[in-house]
Amino acid sequence: MTESMAPLTPEERRTIVASLYAEGLTTRQIAAQLNVSYQAVHQMLQRLDIPRRPRGGNMGSHSRRKK
């Protein structure tokens, strides 16, 4: 997003948050990209009734979690 663009409407912001989350971005990544707080993204997802993914989704070979 550039400085010259108009601010997003709340509906546009919700649409973008839902889309980015569906693409696999974390709430913190979305917050950073939209320059809002993690809590704001979390609340948007709750209001949209979007189920949260489990924490620590990394199940790679170095993960401590059991596969």
C-alpha positions as CSV (number, residue, x, y, z in Angstrom):
1,M,0.0,0.0,0.0
2,T,1.4,3.4,-0.9
3,E,1.0,6.7,1.0
4,S,-1.2,8.2,-1.8
5,M,-3.9,5.6,-1.5
6,A,-7.1,6.4,0.3
7,P,-7.6,4.6,3.7
8,L,-9.4,1.3,3.6
9,T,-13.0,1.2,4.6
10,P,-13.8,-1.3,7.4
11,E,-15.5,-3.6,4.9
12,E,-12.4,-3.6,2.6
13,R,-10.2,-4.2,5.6
14,R,-12.3,-7.2,6.7
15,T,-12.3,-8.6,3.2
16,I,-8.5,-8.3,3.0
17,V,-7.9,-9.9,6.5
18,A,-10.2,-12.8,5.6
19,S,-8.4,-13.3,2.2
20,L,-4.9,-13.1,3.6
21,Y,-5.7,-15.5,6.5
22,A,-7.3,-18.0,4.0
23,E,-4.0,-17.8,2.0
24,G,-2.1,-18.9,5.1
25,L,-0.7,-15.7,6.5
26,T,-0.5,-15.6,10.3
27,T,-2.4,-12.9,12.3
28,R,0.9,-11.2,13.1
29,Q,1.9,-11.1,9.4
30,I,-1.5,-9.7,8.4
31,A,-1.2,-7.1,11.2
32,A,2.2,-6.0,10.0
33,Q,1.1,-5.8,6.4
34,L,-2.0,-3.7,7.2
35,N,-0.2,-1.7,9.9
36,V,-2.7,-2.6,12.5
37,S,-2.3,-4.5,15.8
38,Y,-2.4,-8.2,16.2
39,Q,-5.4,-7.8,18.5
40,A,-7.3,-5.9,15.7
41,V,-6.8,-8.8,13.3
42,H,-7.7,-11.3,15.9
43,Q,-11.0,-9.5,16.7
44,M,-11.8,-9.1,13.0
45,L,-11.4,-12.9,12.5
46,Q,-13.7,-13.5,15.5
47,R,-16.3,-11.1,14.2
48,L,-16.2,-12.8,10.8
49,D,-16.6,-16.2,12.5
50,I,-13.5,-17.5,10.9
51,P,-12.1,-20.4,12.8
52,R,-8.5,-19.9,14.0
53,R,-5.8,-22.3,13.0
54,P,-3.9,-24.1,15.7
55,R,-0.8,-22.3,17.1
56,G,2.6,-23.4,16.0
57,G,1.6,-24.9,12.7
58,N,5.2,-25.9,11.8
59,M,5.4,-29.7,11.8
60,G,8.8,-29.8,10.0
61,S,11.6,-32.1,10.9
62,H,13.0,-29.8,13.6
63,S,9.6,-29.4,15.3
64,R,9.3,-30.7,18.9
65,R,5.7,-31.7,18.3
66,K,5.0,-35.3,17.5
67,K,4.0,-36.0,14.0
